[in-house]
Structures are given as structure tokens and as C-alpha cells.
């Protein structure tokens, strides 16, 4: 790799606050486990509430396939597990883990809106898809806050 490319790569890592020193403090495993449980339960409950509100506000969405617990429950569990694995990794590679994790949560949420956009473009009801979009935001908010607050890293930004 040329010096110019190496400098550009280093600058990009500095910009996103990744320093790979691996000597950063990490959250304690017990706190990460508690955060996982809180994030999982909180996200599933938030989903259930949003589905209830969505079907009450938009009665035509009752029975919508993506509003079945089996459908959104599995995907919520997968998302929360991935986030809970990612948090300790982010704390290992960044001296500003909350800063980086917040931006990653936004990027992942935007990425997860792509299937919502796809099903909407394929003709799924707008009201139902909007509820799915809000569900993604709720899961991100619950999971992010559970991890950075419960599985916090002392002295990290």
C-alpha cells in the first residue's frame, strides 16, 4: 500500500474514531448480559405496543403478515443479538465507543429500512410499512440505550 493510500486509510479511521489499540476499557460481561436481556425484552415489548397501536390506528392492517409475533420476534432477536455482539467489539477498537456506536446504529437502522422500502414498492400497504419503519427505530433506541447505559464503559465518550 502506498504512503498516500495508507495516509488516506488512517485519516478515514481517525474520522470515524477507530484506533485499534485494543487496550480500551470494555464493559463487564455481566453488565453486557443484563443489557442484552433489557434490550431484548424492551425491543419485543416496544414491537408489540407498536403493532397494537398500528392495528388500532389502521384497522386494515389487522392480520398483516409482518405484524405476527413469529415474524417480527425472530428478526428482533437477531438484530438485538448482533448489536450486543457489536458493542464490546466497538469498545475494543474505538477510544470513543458511544460516538461510533451511535453512528453505526443510525447506519444499520437506515440499512434495515431497505427491505421496508422494497416491500412498499412491491405494493405492501403504506400504513403497515410505516409501522415497520417505526419498529426499527424503536428497536435501535431501546438497544442502543440499554447497551451504552447498562453495559457502559467507564471513562469512554
C-alpha positions in Angstrom: 0.0 0.0 0.0 1.4 3.4 -0.9 2.0 6.0 1.7 -0.7 8.1 0.1 -3.3 5.3 0.4 -2.0 4.4 3.9 -2.4 8.1 5.0 -5.9 8.2 3.5 -6.9 5.0 5.2 -5.5 6.2 8.6 -7.3 9.5 8.1 -10.6 7.7 7.4 -10.2 5.6 10.6 -9.4 8.7 12.6 -12.5 10.4 11.2 -14.7 7.5 12.5 -12.7 7.3 15.7 -11.3 3.8 15.2 -7.8 3.4 16.6 -7.5 -0.4 17.0 -5.3 -0.1 20.2 -7.4 -2.8 21.8 -6.4 -1.6 25.3 -9.6 0.4 25.8 -11.8 -0.5 28.8 -14.6 -2.9 27.9 -18.0 -3.4 29.5 -18.1 -6.1 32.1 -19.7 -9.4 30.8 -22.4 -9.4 33.4 -23.4 -5.9 32.5 -23.5 -6.8 28.8 -25.7 -9.8 29.6 -28.1 -7.6 31.6 -28.1 -5.1 28.8 -28.9 -7.8 26.3 -31.9 -9.0 28.4 -33.1 -5.5 28.8 -32.6 -4.7 25.1 -34.3 -7.9 24.0 -37.3 -7.6 26.3 -37.6 -3.9 25.7 -37.5 -4.2 22.0 -40.0 -7.0 21.8 -42.4 -5.1 24.1 -41.9 -2.0 22.0 -42.7 -4.0 18.9 -45.8 -5.4 20.5 -47.0 -2.0 21.5 -46.3 -0.5 18.1 -48.2 -3.3 16.4 -51.1 -2.8 18.7 -51.1 1.0 18.1 -50.7 0.4 14.3 -53.5 -2.0 14.0 -55.8 0.2 16.2 -54.9 3.3 14.1 -55.1 1.4 10.8 -57.7 -1.4 11.2 -57.0 -2.6 7.6 -53.6 -3.8 8.8 -55.0 -6.3 11.2 -53.7 -9.8 10.3 -50.8 -8.3 8.3 -48.2 -11.0 8.0 -45.3 -8.9 9.3 -47.3 -8.0 12.4 -47.4 -11.6 13.6 -45.2 -12.2 16.6 -43.4 -15.1 15.0 -42.4 -12.8 12.1 -41.1 -9.8 13.9 -40.0 -11.6 17.1 -37.3 -13.7 15.2 -35.9 -10.7 13.4 -35.9 -8.6 16.6 -33.9 -11.3 18.4 -31.4 -11.5 15.6 -30.9 -7.7 15.5 -30.5 -7.4 19.2 -28.0 -10.2 19.3 -26.0 -8.6 16.6 -26.0 -5.3 18.3 -25.0 -6.9 21.6 -22.1 -8.6 20.0 -21.1 -5.4 18.2 -21.0 -3.2 21.3 -18.0 -5.0 23.0 -16.2 -5.0 19.7 -16.7 -1.3 19.2 -15.5 -0.6 22.7 -12.3 -2.6 21.8 -11.5 -0.7 18.7 -12.5 2.8 19.5 -11.5 5.3 22.1 -14.9 6.9 21.6 -17.2 3.9 21.5 -20.5 5.7 22.2 -19.8 8.2 19.5 -19.1 5.4 17.0 -21.8 3.0 18.1 -24.4 5.8 17.9 -23.5 6.4 14.2 -23.4 2.7 13.5 -26.9 2.3 15.0 -28.1 5.1 12.6 -26.5 3.4 9.6 -27.8 0.0 10.5 -31.3 1.4 11.0 -31.2 3.1 7.6 -30.0 -0.1 6.1 -32.8 -2.1 7.7 -35.3 0.3 6.1 -34.3 -1.0 2.7 -36.5 -4.2 3.0 -39.3 -1.9 4.2 -38.9 0.3 1.1 -38.7 -2.8 -1.1 -42.0 -4.3 0.2 -43.6 -0.9 0.0 -42.5 -0.6 -3.7 -43.9 -4.1 -4.3 -47.3 -2.9 -3.1 -47.5 -3.6 0.6 -49.8 -1.2 2.5 -48.2 2.2 3.3 -49.7 2.3 6.8 -48.2 -1.1 7.7 -44.8 -0.4 6.2 -44.7 2.9 8.2 -45.3 0.9 11.4 -42.4 -1.4 10.4 -40.2 1.6 10.0 -41.1 2.9 13.4 -40.5 -0.6 14.9 -36.9 -0.5 13.5 -36.4 2.9 15.1 -37.8 1.7 18.5 -35.5 -1.4 18.5 -32.5 0.8 17.7 -33.3 3.3 20.5 -34.0 0.6 23.1 -31.0 -1.5 22.2 -28.5 1.4 21.9 -29.6 2.9 25.3 -29.5 -0.5 27.1 -26.0 -1.2 25.8 -24.4 2.2 26.3 -26.1 2.8 29.7 -26.1 -0.6 31.3 -23.0 -2.1 29.7 -21.3 1.2 29.9 -17.6 1.7 29.6 -16.2 3.9 32.3 -14.4 7.0 31.1 -15.4 6.4 27.4 -17.1 9.0 25.3 
